[in-house]
C-alpha cells in the first residue's frame, strides 16, 4: 500500500517548512496516524474501507496544501 508511505514524505516535508508553524500539531497528528497505517498487516488493512483510507489521504492532502509545502 504505497499511499501512506507517500503521505509520510509529504507530511515530513511540510513539518520542515516555516509555513507549517501554525499547523505543526495537526501535521504531527497526521504523520503519526499515517505511520500507524504503514504498520498494519494485510488483515488489518482489509478491515479498512476504501472510504476510510481515501478520507485520510484527502485530509492529509488538504493539510499539506494549507502549509504551502
C-alpha positions as CSV (number, residue, x, y, z in Angstrom):
1,X,0.0,0.0,0.0
2,X,2.1,2.9,-1.3
3,X,-0.3,5.8,-0.5
4,X,0.5,6.0,3.3
5,X,4.2,5.9,2.5
6,X,4.0,8.7,0.0
7,X,1.9,10.7,2.5
8,X,4.7,10.2,5.1
9,X,7.1,12.1,2.8
10,X,4.7,15.0,2.2
11,X,3.9,15.3,5.9
12,X,7.6,15.2,6.8
13,X,8.4,17.9,4.3
14,X,5.5,20.1,5.4
15,X,6.8,19.8,9.0
16,X,10.2,21.1,7.9
17,X,8.8,24.3,6.3
18,X,8.4,27.6,8.1
19,X,4.9,27.9,6.8
20,X,3.9,24.8,8.9
21,X,4.3,26.7,12.2
22,X,0.6,27.2,12.9
23,X,-0.3,23.8,11.7
24,X,2.5,21.9,13.4
25,X,0.3,20.0,15.8
26,X,-2.1,19.0,13.1
27,X,0.8,17.8,10.9
28,X,2.3,15.8,13.7
29,X,-1.0,14.1,14.4
30,X,-1.5,13.3,10.7
31,X,2.1,12.0,10.5
32,X,1.5,9.7,13.5
33,X,-1.8,8.4,12.0
34,X,-0.1,7.8,8.7
35,X,2.8,5.9,10.3
36,X,0.3,3.7,12.1
37,X,-1.3,2.9,8.8
38,X,2.0,1.8,7.3
39,X,2.4,-0.7,10.1
40,X,-0.8,-2.6,9.6
41,X,-0.7,-6.1,8.4
42,X,-2.8,-7.4,5.5
43,X,-5.7,-8.5,7.7
44,X,-5.9,-5.1,9.4
45,X,-5.7,-3.3,6.0
46,X,-8.6,-5.4,4.7
47,X,-10.7,-4.2,7.7
48,X,-10.2,-0.6,6.5
49,X,-12.7,0.6,3.9
50,X,-11.6,2.4,0.8
51,X,-13.6,5.3,2.1
52,X,-11.6,5.4,5.4
53,X,-8.3,5.4,3.5
54,X,-9.5,7.9,1.0
55,X,-10.7,10.2,3.7
56,X,-7.3,10.0,5.4
57,X,-5.4,10.7,2.2
58,X,-7.7,13.6,1.3
59,X,-7.3,15.1,4.8
60,X,-3.5,14.9,4.5
61,X,-3.5,16.4,1.1
62,X,-5.6,19.4,2.3
63,X,-3.5,19.8,5.4
64,X,-0.2,19.8,3.4
65,X,-1.7,22.1,0.9
66,X,-2.6,24.6,3.6
67,X,1.0,24.7,4.8
68,X,2.2,25.8,1.4
69,X,4.6,22.9,1.2
